[in-house]
């Protein structure tokens, strides 16, 4: 059982992380939350006691604390990381690990790489059964080489998007920093290295709600990422191999849909509704959610185990690539971008 200090008592902690930590039987001993109402609502809803409340992180006594979970707005992650490494605790940081890579990225990566304790970032999608299965297809070239990838994350935004997302100072960016970070992490998990070819959004320097990223892989295929808070495009990835087209949808992280190509489908545009077979990856792996699996690996690594799916280098590279996107911003001219 680990003793955990939580930094930030918003929805990402209360709805996402806390149920997992409760299931795994770990103990929340304190919460850093400037908004007292957020803290009070959480302990009241969960009927909890003996959890210390702190208005700021510098009021916390970390003696006896095993883990610090960072769920604060993204723009504060870098300074939180530096503070916590001085306290010598294991750190689990929500994504992205930085919003200002150009300023402190290399310095913080060097410190984190030489840190004696465990550090991990919350890119849980790479832990899904479907994601792990697709990685094996890529590495084994089961359907030949990859020749094109399209990733889509788009649906109409709610009217009550949290201030931590819509305020540039708090978020560090718009949809590219938020949803886009997961897709970029998938690129690094599956393909290791990618280079930015182009980036466009509709913000003109503010908070973008629509954007498009195009990466180039060293094997000379393109990866296109379309993101939108105003247009419904689904939330899935399409991978075109030489002998098949494969879909993974994030509302079903265990299913992989495969269209094997033949003389009839080789030259046609494949629609997602075309007849295809579905692989249920739950039969291949131990049945855990991807979010739970990332925490299990984190605790295993704390206890001396090896990294299987998480990657600190990739976590920093996501922030680096997002920084490059914003530095090379052009105006989005696609119809769905307005």
Phi and psi in degrees as a GROMACS rama.xvg file:
@    title "Ramachandran Plot"
@    xaxis  label "Phi"
@    yaxis  label "Psi"
@TYPE xy
-101.012  146.214  UNK-2
-97.9422  126.823  UNK-3
-123.439  133.498  UNK-4
-101.955  130.439  UNK-5
-106.072  134.056  UNK-6
-112.566  100.764  UNK-7
107.727  113.802  UNK-8
-111.627  46.0191  UNK-9
-92.4966  -165.281  UNK-10
-63.4581  -34.4419  UNK-11
-62.454  -34.4979  UNK-12
-81.1327  -51.5063  UNK-13
-67.0567  -35.5565  UNK-14
-96.7777  -23.9508  UNK-15
-108.485  -60.365  UNK-16
-79.9817  -41.4894  UNK-17
-59.791  -45.8892  UNK-18
-57.4703  -34.232  UNK-19
-71.5168  -47.0099  UNK-20
-63.1316  -35.3146  UNK-21
-64.9913  -44.796  UNK-22
-62.4557  -37.7954  UNK-23
-82.9794  0.775173  UNK-24
68.9711  38.0819  UNK-25
-101.686  161.227  UNK-26
-113.017  126.249  UNK-27
-85.2422  115.897  UNK-28
-102.015  -16.2435  UNK-29
-166.017  154.388  UNK-30
-134.079  127.964  UNK-31
-92.8055  114.598  UNK-32
-153.119  110.034  UNK-33
-60.855  -30.9288  UNK-34
-88.9205  103.066  UNK-35
-60.5239  -33.5449  UNK-36
-62.5803  -40.8065  UNK-37
-58.4911  -45.1331  UNK-38
-63.5685  -47.3571  UNK-39
-64.233  -39.9703  UNK-40
-63.5411  -40.0337  UNK-41
-64.1072  -52.0601  UNK-42
-68.2487  -29.3095  UNK-43
-70.8504  -45.8773  UNK-44
-64.0677  -33.5941  UNK-45
-96.0595  -1.05146  UNK-46
54.5779  51.1609  UNK-47
-105.887  156.907  UNK-48
-143.807  173.108  UNK-49
61.2547  30.7629  UNK-50
-112.233  121.427  UNK-51
-74.9032  144.071  UNK-52
-111.031  134.815  UNK-53
-128.912  136.248  UNK-54
-76.8194  -26.914  UNK-55
-146.634  158.514  UNK-56
-67.376  -27.7313  UNK-57
-74.6409  -4.10653  UNK-58
-91.8059  -5.28914  UNK-59
-85.004  134.975  UNK-60
-94.8437  109.859  UNK-61
-85.9086  3.87532  UNK-62
-64.1367  124.906  UNK-63
86.444  -3.41435  UNK-64
-87.8422  134.51  UNK-65
-93.1283  -39.7581  UNK-66
-136.387  139.327  UNK-67
-111.455  124.022  UNK-68
-104.077  115.297  UNK-69
-92.6971  111.044  UNK-70
-123.458  23.1358  UNK-71
-75.3978  167.932  UNK-72
-54.3662  147.44  UNK-73
-55.727  -35.9803  UNK-74
-63.2886  -17.4726  UNK-75
-98.7251  -1.88813  UNK-76
-61.6448  -42.3338  UNK-77
-60.9889  -49.0394  UNK-78
-67.8919  -32.5647  UNK-79
-64.4844  -42.6094  UNK-80
-59.7057  -47.0625  UNK-81
-61.4436  -42.6304  UNK-82
-63.0293  -45.9507  UNK-83
-71.6778  -32.6722  UNK-84
-63.2028  -30.3386  UNK-85
-69.7906  -20.4542  UNK-86
-91.7745  -6.00597  UNK-87
57.8391  49.1705  UNK-88
-115.324  157.207  UNK-89
-67.6832  144.118  UNK-90
-125.943  124.769  UNK-91
-113.685  115.921  UNK-92
-113.745  128.005  UNK-93
-62.7881  157.638  UNK-94
-79.946  156.669  UNK-95
-79.0829  160.59  UNK-96
-71.0534  -24.2251  UNK-97
-147.259  150.537  UNK-98
-112.673  -6.27384  UNK-99
-127.624  55.9957  UNK-100
-57.0474  -41.6966  UNK-101
-60.071  -30.6067  UNK-102
-81.6225  -49.3521  UNK-103
-130.804  8.06963  UNK-104
-58.8414  -53.6696  UNK-105
-64.7129  -39.8849  UNK-106
-62.7468  -46.2452  UNK-107
-71.5325  -36.383  UNK-108
-61.8548  -42.141  UNK-109
-62.0095  -44.9535  UNK-110
-64.4594  -43.29  UNK-111
-66.9574  -36.7123  UNK-112
-67.5825  -27.5174  UNK-113
-101.643  9.31651  UNK-114
-74.744  140.171  UNK-115
-78.116  -14.1716  UNK-116
-109.798  177.104  UNK-117
-84.3164  135.83  UNK-118
-129.075  135.509  UNK-119
-147.462  151.343  UNK-120
-115.514  149.057  UNK-121
-80.4971  59.3132  UNK-122
-96.625  75.8629  UNK-123
-72.3985  -21.3492  UNK-124
-63.078  -30.8858  UNK-125
-67.8621  -14.6647  UNK-126
-88.5732  -4.09267  UNK-127
-68.6597  149.785  UNK-128
-56.7026  -42.3819  UNK-129
-64.0073  -41.3313  UNK-130
-63.8785  -43.2679  UNK-131
-65.2888  -39.9763  UNK-132
-63.7955  -43.8571  UNK-133
-65.3535  -37.33  UNK-134
-58.0251  -39.8775  UNK-135
-66.8118  -36.0839  UNK-136
-64.5283  -38.5828  UNK-137
-66.4707  -47.8637  UNK-138
-68.0056  -36.5942  UNK-139
-86.3117  -8.87566  UNK-140
54.4322  43.7097  UNK-141
-56.4335  -39.267  UNK-142
-113.943  29.6994  UNK-143
83.9696  -165.227  UNK-144
-83.0597  156.062  UNK-145
-76.0213  137.249  UNK-146
-123.835  -5.48313  UNK-147
-171.116  144.28  UNK-148
-135.588  134.907  UNK-149
-126.915  125.6  UNK-150
-115.792  132.866  UNK-151
-129.347  130.418  UNK-152
-135.048  97.2766  UNK-153
-153.094  129.71  UNK-154
-163.726  152.455  UNK-155
-59.0994  132.049  UNK-156
-73.823  151.634  UNK-157
-71.4687  157.616  UNK-158
-73.3469  -15.1026  UNK-159
-110.718  40.0408  UNK-160
-56.9986  135.053  UNK-161
-62.9572  149.243  UNK-162
-57.0104  -31.3074  UNK-163
-66.2723  -17.1249  UNK-164
-97.6646  -41.5422  UNK-165
-85.4844  -13.7263  UNK-166
-95.6584  123.649  UNK-167
-63.4344  -39.4891  UNK-168
-64.0401  -37.994  UNK-169
-76.0598  -41.2831  UNK-170
-90.2748  -31.74  UNK-171
87.5296  -12.2777  UNK-172
170.982  -179.519  UNK-173
-98.4066  -130.711  UNK-174
-64.8381  -28.2601  UNK-175
-64.926  -42.1135  UNK-176
-70.801  -31.5822  UNK-177
-86.3782  -86.3792  UNK-178
-67.7937  -37.0102  UNK-179
-59.674  -31.4315  UNK-180
-58.561  -37.6486  UNK-181
-65.3514  -41.8036  UNK-182
-67.5627  -40.5749  UNK-183
-63.16  -40.2315  UNK-184
-61.785  -37.9103  UNK-185
-61.0919  -40.0853  UNK-186
-57.9217  -43.5139  UNK-187
-71.554  -36.8611  UNK-188
-66.3219  -43.3079  UNK-189
-82.643  -38.0609  UNK-190
-118.368  -2.34196  UNK-191
72.0756  -58.7039  UNK-192
-134.184  135.769  UNK-193
-139.659  156.059  UNK-194
-120.131  141.517  UNK-195
-71.3184  126.183  UNK-196
-99.0324  -43.3854  UNK-197
-159.324  156.038  UNK-198
-144.116  136.028  UNK-199
-142.321  143.784  UNK-200
-148.928  179.685  UNK-201
-107.593  20.5399  UNK-202
-96.6219  -23.0995  UNK-203
54.0216  37.216  UNK-204
101.254  -4.01489  UNK-205
-100.357  -138.555  UNK-206
-93.145  112.451  UNK-207
-79.9703  142.998  UNK-208
-112.728  -10.938  UNK-209
-137.067  136.257  UNK-210
-155.241  162.087  UNK-211
-138.585  128.808  UNK-212
-115.161  135.313  UNK-213
-124.316  119.776  UNK-214
-104.621  156.795  UNK-215
-118.64  130.073  UNK-216
-91.4817  156.172  UNK-217
-62.8932  -20.6137  UNK-218
-86.0216  11.7694  UNK-219
73.3767  29.5136  UNK-220
-114.345  158.312  UNK-221
-99.0939  149.409  UNK-222
-123.174  116.858  UNK-223
-109.496  127.537  UNK-224
-117.405  115.557  UNK-225
-106.998  127.771  UNK-226
-131.266  138.784  UNK-227
-155.314  138.51  UNK-228
-99.6205  0.0184624  UNK-229
-120.771  -12.6775  UNK-230
-127.723  135.913  UNK-231
-81.2213  115.854  UNK-232
-125.93  3.95394  UNK-233
85.4415  -171.454  UNK-234
-146.82  80.7914  UNK-235
-151.758  169.825  UNK-236
-125.709  134.636  UNK-237
-113.613  126.425  UNK-238
-115.871  121.088  UNK-239
-94.973  113.439  UNK-240
-98.2684  174.613  UNK-241
-64.5711  -33.1257  UNK-242
-118.396  4.26461  UNK-243
-164.564  159.045  UNK-244
-119.242  130.252  UNK-245
-123.867  138.45  UNK-246
-119.835  141.072  UNK-247
-129.883  126.336  UNK-248
-110.871  134.113  UNK-249
-80.4951  -7.09866  UNK-250
-83.1102  -5.44566  UNK-251
-141.461  79.6841  UNK-252
-71.1138  0.45716  UNK-253
-104.767  -9.64213  UNK-254
-101.318  133.909  UNK-255
-121.733  121.237  UNK-256
-99.5026  131.137  UNK-257
-125.521  127.301  UNK-258
-110.937  107.406  UNK-259
-79.3805  132.458  UNK-260
-83.9061  142.08  UNK-261
-139.726  -169.878  UNK-262
-62.5537  -23.4765  UNK-263
-81.8893  -29.6469  UNK-264
-107.725  -5.66795  UNK-265
-54.9295  -41.6516  UNK-266
-111.217  14.1948  UNK-267
-104.925  152.897  UNK-268
-74.7685  119.345  UNK-269
-86.8154  120.148  UNK-270
-85.7674  149.531  UNK-271
-64.2455  -17.0961  UNK-272
-90.8159  0.143095  UNK-273
-66.6527  154.91  UNK-274
-60.2847  130.42  UNK-275
-151.664  164.576  UNK-276
-100.4  148.714  UNK-277
-114.3  127.601  UNK-278
-96.5019  123.415  UNK-279
-92.907  103.692  UNK-280
-75.8556  -7.01127  UNK-281
-59.9416  -26.6883  UNK-282
-77.5203  -10.5108  UNK-283
-101.711  -21.1095  UNK-284
-130.915  163.243  UNK-285
-61.6079  133.787  UNK-286
-81.4551  96.89  UNK-287
-135.238  155.757  UNK-288
-71.6046  155.965  UNK-289
-63.9953  -34.914  UNK-290
-65.4461  -39.697  UNK-291
-68.7291  -39.8001  UNK-292
-61.4426  -37.2993  UNK-293
-66.9635  -35.0685  UNK-294
-70.8649  -37.1479  UNK-295
-62.804  -42.6557  UNK-296
-63.957  -40.2459  UNK-297
-57.9039  -48.6035  UNK-298
-69.0039  -35.1872  UNK-299
-61.139  -42.331  UNK-300
-66.5749  -37.0632  UNK-301
-59.7147  -32.9645  UNK-302
-91.6919  12.3546  UNK-303
102.292  2.84362  UNK-304
-77.32  171.251  UNK-305
-96.289  153.992  UNK-306
-70.4333  126.765  UNK-307
-103.52  -49.9917  UNK-308
-123.036  -27.9074  UNK-309
-75.7181  156.611  UNK-310
-152.437  115.025  UNK-311
-65.5425  -39.4449  UNK-312
-59.8329  -45.1623  UNK-313
-63.2252  -39.617  UNK-314
-59.3614  -41.7022  UNK-315
-71.6485  -36.2401  UNK-316
-66.7333  -31.7139  UNK-317
-57.5283  -48.0931  UNK-318
-63.5727  -38.2949  UNK-319
-62.346  -44.8147  UNK-320
-67.7052  -37.5378  UNK-321
-63.8562  -40.752  UNK-322
-58.9904  -42.7176  UNK-323
-65.0886  -36.4003  UNK-324
-58.1196  -51.3258  UNK-325
-66.1697  -32.6341  UNK-326
-70.9429  -26.1251  UNK-327
-111.077  31.3675  UNK-328
-62.67  131.971  UNK-329
-125.615  167.307  UNK-330
-79.4703  131.269  UNK-331
-72.0603  129.043  UNK-332
-118.57  9.27121  UNK-333
-76.5464  152.26  UNK-334
-59.0326  -39.5106  UNK-335
-74.3028  -5.72465  UNK-336
-85.4275  9.02174  UNK-337
